[in-house]
């Protein structure tokens, strides 16, 4: 019944927005005034349509936003914003939706409100009859409470109508949502355009991430292994000059060179592990995640249900996404334990990382979720965060992929 009342109120909002939009569009020829008012008004219209999309999603009817991306802030001005609004076909579909939705929403909302109210009225007729006595002769054309038997019959009739109205309300809301989808869902061309835009952004993020990774590798090689090898070369050269004259000192330098070479080898192994861990290539995603969990200071349960292995790029991205999520868990969550679940269903790899920490994780606070999103976006992956205050924190990562070779490791376990 509340959704019906909301639909009635929003129907009047649609009429008001349509009237304001027509007036503003009529003022477009007026210098500066139309250019400034049209984007502002259409923003209000989009706020209204976005609200309707959210209401539709609550009924299980998904309606995607179809709008062009806004102009870059560097070039944003009155004219670019005006052109962005008026050249977007979704703007005119929004305007075309306002009037029909006002009629449909008002009609369905009225039915959703009046039917339960009518049933409620039937339930209240018997108490009213008792209070008023024989002077009460009914309600409308259905209810008649002039006698005791008639008054008592109002109770079951009213209960049936009230229950029927409450049962009917979600169906009416779903019908309204499907009608909304006819107007506000993106067309085929709009879906292709949005897909191209998403791929362009994803490609740019991937290129930036790869460039940053190459810079990191270059820095680690320059500051670590390369410096160690230069030092090693100098020590060996010095030992070579002393081997005949001062063999004892030369042997000390060679021992120092041996230690330096061992350190360089360890650093090089760490660097290689950061590029593509050998355990990932040897044991697959499940085994690599278990090995990672065993190296952490708190217990992490690992459950794996994979019938094969993803492609190497997908497997690597999934591993490093889990590693980053677990790193955030150790650093920020104050958790005592956690878990990682890896499953493959319907050609989708689903990874769920949970912890029993304090919760309240915020992607904007630099908790690493943005890095995970950028890493998975290159493979059309998505990241969903649930972290209420007090916990638990649940990070769900999904990546579309197919599995190839058969599994060689156990399907589940605890790390």
VMD Tcl script that draws the C-alpha trace (Angstrom):
set ca {
  {0.00 0.00 0.00}
  {2.90 2.34 0.73}
  {4.34 1.67 -2.73}
  {0.97 2.56 -4.21}
  {0.90 5.85 -2.33}
  {4.46 6.53 -3.50}
  {3.43 5.81 -7.10}
  {0.56 8.29 -6.84}
  {2.83 11.00 -5.46}
  {5.51 10.34 -8.10}
  {2.87 10.54 -10.83}
  {2.21 14.16 -9.88}
  {5.99 14.72 -9.81}
  {6.15 13.47 -13.40}
  {3.53 15.98 -14.49}
  {5.38 18.82 -12.79}
  {8.71 17.80 -14.35}
  {7.13 17.50 -17.80}
  {5.61 20.97 -17.52}
  {8.92 22.50 -16.37}
  {10.82 20.68 -19.14}
  {8.47 22.00 -21.84}
  {8.81 25.55 -20.55}
  {12.61 25.31 -20.37}
  {12.90 23.81 -23.86}
  {10.71 26.64 -25.17}
  {13.23 29.09 -23.67}
  {16.17 27.47 -25.49}
  {16.38 30.24 -28.16}
  {16.85 32.83 -25.42}
  {20.61 33.51 -25.24}
  {22.34 31.91 -22.25}
  {19.07 31.24 -20.41}
  {18.12 28.07 -22.29}
  {21.69 26.80 -22.42}
  {21.92 27.05 -18.64}
  {18.43 25.83 -17.71}
  {18.17 22.79 -19.98}
  {21.03 20.78 -18.38}
  {19.81 21.69 -14.91}
  {16.24 20.62 -15.68}
  {17.29 17.41 -17.43}
  {19.42 16.57 -14.41}
  {16.26 16.69 -12.30}
  {14.51 14.46 -14.84}
  {17.39 11.99 -14.69}
  {17.23 11.98 -10.91}
  {13.56 11.03 -11.24}
  {14.25 8.28 -13.78}
  {17.14 6.95 -11.69}
  {14.79 6.75 -8.73}
  {12.37 4.73 -10.87}
  {15.18 2.43 -11.98}
  {16.06 1.76 -8.34}
  {12.40 1.10 -7.52}
  {12.20 -1.30 -10.47}
  {15.33 -3.14 -9.37}
  {13.71 -3.86 -5.99}
  {11.04 -5.86 -7.85}
  {13.64 -7.86 -9.77}
  {13.35 -5.83 -12.99}
  {16.80 -4.47 -13.86}
  {16.89 -1.20 -15.80}
  {20.38 -0.04 -16.78}
  {21.31 3.63 -17.11}
  {21.76 4.40 -20.83}
  {23.29 7.89 -20.74}
  {26.35 9.18 -22.57}
  {29.32 9.79 -20.27}
  {29.56 13.45 -19.21}
  {32.13 15.77 -20.81}
  {35.59 15.93 -19.31}
  {35.91 18.43 -16.43}
  {38.64 20.25 -18.33}
  {36.23 21.15 -21.14}
  {33.01 21.23 -19.15}
  {31.11 24.44 -19.67}
  {27.63 25.67 -20.52}
  {27.74 24.70 -24.19}
  {29.41 21.25 -23.76}
  {26.91 20.30 -21.05}
  {24.00 21.51 -23.17}
  {25.22 19.53 -26.17}
  {25.85 16.46 -23.99}
  {22.25 16.55 -22.79}
  {20.37 17.30 -26.01}
  {22.38 14.92 -28.23}
  {21.75 11.96 -25.95}
  {18.73 9.94 -27.19}
  {18.12 8.77 -23.62}
  {17.20 12.36 -22.69}
  {14.24 12.33 -25.06}
  {13.22 8.84 -23.99}
  {13.13 10.12 -20.40}
  {10.87 12.98 -21.43}
  {8.65 10.65 -23.45}
  {8.28 8.43 -20.37}
  {7.06 11.15 -17.99}
  {3.47 11.48 -19.20}
  {2.66 7.76 -19.79}
  {4.20 6.83 -16.47}
  {2.10 9.49 -14.73}
  {-1.05 7.80 -16.07}
  {0.06 4.21 -15.52}
  {1.69 4.87 -12.16}
  {-1.32 6.80 -10.89}
  {-3.75 4.10 -12.05}
  {-1.82 1.15 -10.66}
  {-0.99 3.05 -7.47}
  {-4.67 3.92 -6.95}
  {-5.66 0.27 -7.32}
  {-2.89 -0.76 -4.94}
  {-4.16 1.71 -2.30}
  {-7.96 1.52 -2.67}
  {-8.36 -2.27 -2.68}
  {-6.61 -2.80 0.69}
  {-8.39 0.24 2.13}
  {-11.75 -1.14 0.98}
  {-10.98 -4.44 2.67}
  {-9.92 -2.61 5.82}
  {-13.21 -0.73 5.75}
  {-15.08 -4.06 5.71}
  {-13.16 -5.21 8.77}
  {-14.11 -2.08 10.68}
  {-17.86 -2.08 9.84}
  {-18.86 -4.46 12.63}
  {-17.30 -2.34 15.41}
  {-18.86 0.74 13.83}
  {-22.28 -1.00 13.72}
  {-21.98 -1.90 17.39}
  {-21.09 1.68 18.25}
  {-23.80 3.33 16.12}
  {-26.53 0.70 16.58}
  {-29.29 0.23 13.99}
  {-28.72 3.63 12.44}
  {-25.86 2.27 10.29}
  {-26.98 0.97 6.89}
  {-23.84 0.10 5.00}
  {-20.87 1.25 3.02}
  {-21.04 1.64 -0.73}
  {-22.81 -1.00 -2.78}
  {-21.19 -4.07 -1.14}
  {-21.22 -3.61 2.59}
  {-24.51 -3.65 4.42}
  {-24.52 -3.63 8.19}
  {-28.18 -3.02 8.93}
  {-28.48 -6.36 10.77}
  {-26.20 -8.42 12.98}
  {-25.67 -11.22 10.40}
  {-24.82 -8.67 7.72}
  {-22.41 -6.91 10.04}
  {-20.69 -10.18 10.90}
  {-20.34 -11.05 7.20}
  {-18.36 -7.85 6.72}
  {-15.46 -9.38 8.66}
  {-14.57 -12.33 6.36}
  {-15.33 -10.32 3.22}
  {-13.12 -7.48 4.37}
  {-10.31 -9.89 5.36}
  {-10.39 -11.55 1.93}
  {-10.33 -8.24 0.07}
  {-7.56 -6.84 2.31}
  {-5.42 -9.97 1.83}
  {-6.10 -9.90 -1.91}
  {-5.12 -6.24 -2.13}
  {-1.88 -6.82 -0.23}
  {-1.10 -9.82 -2.44}
  {-1.88 -7.82 -5.57}
  {0.28 -4.80 -4.66}
  {3.69 -6.38 -5.54}
  {2.31 -7.60 -8.87}
  {1.06 -4.12 -9.69}
  {4.48 -2.73 -8.80}
  {6.14 -5.28 -11.08}
  {3.82 -4.35 -13.95}
  {4.77 -0.71 -13.45}
  {8.46 -1.66 -13.42}
  {8.14 -3.56 -16.71}
  {6.37 -0.60 -18.25}
  {9.23 1.62 -17.07}
  {11.76 -0.71 -18.68}
  {10.11 -0.22 -22.07}
  {11.08 3.47 -21.99}
  {14.11 3.76 -19.72}
  {16.15 0.66 -20.52}
  {18.97 1.24 -23.03}
  {18.30 0.38 -26.64}
  {20.53 -2.02 -28.56}
  {22.58 0.87 -29.93}
  {22.86 2.39 -26.48}
  {24.05 -0.92 -25.03}
  {26.73 -1.17 -27.71}
  {27.78 2.42 -27.05}
  {27.97 1.81 -23.30}
  {29.96 -1.34 -23.91}
  {32.44 0.53 -26.10}
  {32.76 3.23 -23.44}
  {33.32 0.64 -20.73}
  {35.96 -1.14 -22.81}
  {37.70 2.16 -23.53}
  {37.85 3.02 -19.81}
  {38.92 -0.51 -18.94}
  {41.66 -0.46 -21.55}
  {42.95 2.87 -20.24}
  {42.94 1.55 -16.66}
  {44.70 -1.63 -17.76}
  {47.37 0.31 -19.66}
  {47.92 2.55 -16.63}
  {48.12 -0.45 -14.30}
  {50.59 -2.22 -16.58}
  {52.72 0.92 -16.87}
  {52.75 1.26 -13.08}
  {53.70 -2.41 -12.74}
  {56.56 -2.01 -15.22}
  {57.81 1.05 -13.33}
  {57.70 -0.94 -10.10}
  {59.67 -3.81 -11.62}
  {62.19 -1.38 -13.09}
  {62.58 0.37 -9.73}
  {62.98 -2.92 -7.86}
  {65.58 -4.12 -10.37}
  {67.48 -0.85 -10.28}
  {67.43 -0.29 -6.54}
  {67.68 -3.93 -5.50}
  {69.09 -6.67 -7.70}
  {71.08 -4.38 -10.01}
  {72.75 -2.55 -7.11}
  {73.48 -5.88 -5.45}
  {75.08 -7.27 -8.62}
  {77.22 -4.13 -9.09}
  {78.43 -4.46 -5.52}
  {79.11 -8.16 -6.14}
  {81.17 -7.34 -9.23}
  {83.27 -4.81 -7.30}
  {83.89 -7.27 -4.46}
  {84.98 -10.02 -6.85}
  {87.25 -7.58 -8.70}
  {88.84 -6.48 -5.43}
  {89.30 -10.09 -4.35}
  {90.96 -10.86 -7.68}
  {93.56 -8.16 -7.09}
  {94.32 -9.46 -3.57}
  {94.29 -13.20 -4.25}
  {98.10 -13.39 -4.75}
  {99.31 -10.75 -2.28}
  {96.76 -11.11 0.54}
  {94.94 -14.42 0.15}
  {93.29 -14.25 3.58}
  {91.60 -10.93 2.80}
  {90.70 -12.20 -0.65}
  {88.96 -15.22 0.90}
  {86.99 -12.89 3.21}
  {85.89 -10.83 0.20}
  {84.87 -13.97 -1.67}
  {82.80 -15.09 1.34}
  {81.17 -11.65 1.36}
  {80.54 -12.00 -2.39}
  {78.89 -15.38 -1.80}
  {76.53 -13.85 0.79}
  {75.78 -10.94 -1.54}
  {74.98 -13.32 -4.40}
  {72.64 -15.29 -2.12}
  {70.87 -12.07 -1.12}
  {70.58 -11.03 -4.75}
  {69.08 -14.40 -5.62}
  {66.51 -14.07 -2.84}
  {65.57 -10.57 -4.02}
  {65.29 -11.82 -7.59}
  {63.01 -14.65 -6.49}
  {60.80 -12.18 -4.62}
  {60.64 -10.03 -7.72}
  {59.72 -12.99 -9.92}
  {57.10 -14.07 -7.39}
  {55.55 -10.60 -7.66}
  {55.30 -10.96 -11.43}
  {54.01 -14.53 -11.60}
  {54.44 -16.76 -8.55}
  {55.96 -20.17 -9.36}
  {53.46 -21.81 -6.99}
  {50.67 -20.48 -9.18}
  {52.13 -22.10 -12.27}
  {52.85 -25.36 -10.43}
  {49.76 -25.84 -8.27}
  {47.10 -23.68 -9.86}
  {44.89 -21.02 -8.32}
  {43.58 -23.15 -5.45}
  {46.99 -24.36 -4.35}
  {48.52 -20.90 -4.67}
  {45.79 -19.35 -2.51}
  {46.26 -22.08 0.11}
  {50.00 -21.41 0.17}
  {49.30 -17.70 0.51}
  {46.87 -18.30 3.38}
  {49.44 -20.42 5.25}
  {51.92 -17.53 5.17}
  {49.55 -15.13 6.96}
  {49.63 -14.47 10.73}
  {45.94 -15.32 11.28}
  {44.06 -18.49 10.26}
  {42.45 -18.25 6.81}
  {40.12 -21.07 5.73}
  {40.30 -21.81 2.01}
  {37.57 -23.63 0.11}
  {38.10 -24.45 -3.57}
  {35.56 -25.87 -6.01}
  {37.27 -25.71 -9.40}
  {37.01 -28.47 -11.97}
  {39.97 -27.12 -13.92}
  {42.19 -24.08 -14.37}
  {41.33 -20.69 -15.86}
  {43.49 -19.16 -18.55}
  {46.83 -17.94 -17.27}
  {46.01 -14.17 -17.38}
  {42.69 -14.73 -15.56}
  {44.34 -17.03 -13.02}
  {47.08 -14.50 -12.34}
  {44.61 -11.63 -11.96}
  {42.45 -13.69 -9.59}
  {45.46 -14.67 -7.47}
  {46.76 -11.14 -7.09}
  {43.23 -9.87 -6.35}
  {42.96 -12.41 -3.52}
  {46.44 -11.47 -2.32}
  {45.51 -7.79 -2.22}
  {42.23 -8.52 -0.42}
  {44.03 -10.62 2.20}
  {46.70 -7.94 2.61}
  {43.94 -5.41 3.35}
  {42.39 -7.90 5.76}
  {45.63 -8.20 7.75}
  {46.42 -4.47 7.73}
  {43.04 -2.85 8.34}
  {40.32 -5.24 9.55}
  {41.63 -6.19 13.04}
  {40.21 -9.64 12.29}
  {40.98 -12.86 14.18}
  {40.23 -15.17 11.27}
  {39.03 -15.10 7.69}
  {38.10 -17.29 4.76}
  {38.47 -17.50 0.99}
  {36.02 -19.34 -1.23}
  {36.71 -20.06 -4.92}
  {33.93 -21.52 -7.06}
  {33.18 -21.83 -10.75}
  {29.54 -21.86 -11.83}
  {27.90 -20.96 -15.13}
  {31.20 -19.95 -16.73}
  {31.89 -17.48 -13.90}
  {34.69 -17.64 -11.35}
  {33.41 -16.37 -8.01}
  {35.81 -15.50 -5.20}
  {34.51 -14.52 -1.75}
  {36.88 -13.17 0.90}
  {35.42 -12.70 4.39}
  {36.73 -11.73 7.82}
  {35.37 -11.25 11.32}
  {36.94 -7.83 11.77}
  {35.58 -4.43 12.69}
  {34.02 -3.72 9.28}
  {33.45 -0.22 7.99}
  {35.73 -0.68 4.96}
  {35.49 2.29 2.59}
  {36.75 1.99 -1.02}
  {37.42 5.73 -1.07}
  {39.70 5.50 1.97}
  {42.47 3.73 0.10}
  {41.76 0.19 1.32}
  {42.93 -1.34 -1.97}
  {39.50 -2.14 -3.40}
  {40.06 0.25 -6.28}
  {43.19 -1.64 -7.25}
  {41.27 -4.91 -7.22}
  {38.53 -3.37 -9.35}
  {41.04 -2.10 -11.90}
  {42.78 -5.47 -12.02}
  {39.57 -7.43 -12.62}
  {37.99 -4.87 -14.95}
  {40.41 -5.92 -17.68}
  {38.57 -9.26 -17.72}
  {35.04 -7.85 -17.30}
  {35.23 -8.74 -13.63}
  {33.23 -7.07 -10.87}
  {33.83 -6.44 -7.17}
  {31.12 -6.11 -4.53}
  {31.85 -4.97 -0.98}
  {29.70 -5.49 2.10}
  {31.28 -4.08 5.24}
  {28.83 -2.76 7.85}
  {30.20 -1.19 11.00}
  {31.09 -3.98 13.39}
  {31.63 -6.46 10.57}
  {31.77 -8.87 8.97}
  {33.44 -7.68 5.77}
  {32.63 -9.65 2.62}
  {34.36 -8.98 -0.71}
  {32.80 -10.80 -3.66}
  {34.76 -10.91 -6.91}
  {33.34 -12.36 -10.13}
  {35.13 -12.97 -13.43}
  {33.61 -14.59 -16.52}
  {35.92 -17.39 -17.68}
  {36.10 -21.00 -18.79}
  {38.16 -23.73 -17.14}
  {40.57 -25.80 -19.18}
  {42.75 -28.59 -17.84}
  {41.39 -31.06 -15.27}
  {42.00 -30.44 -11.62}
  {45.02 -32.08 -10.06}
  {44.60 -30.80 -6.49}
  {41.94 -31.61 -3.85}
  {38.70 -29.69 -4.22}
  {38.58 -28.15 -0.78}
  {40.60 -27.66 2.33}
  {41.60 -25.33 5.07}
  {44.67 -23.14 5.25}
}
mol new
graphics top color blue
foreach p $ca { graphics top sphere $p radius 0.5 }
foreach p [lrange $ca 0 end-1] q [lrange $ca 1 end] { graphics top cylinder $p $q radius 0.2 }
display resetview
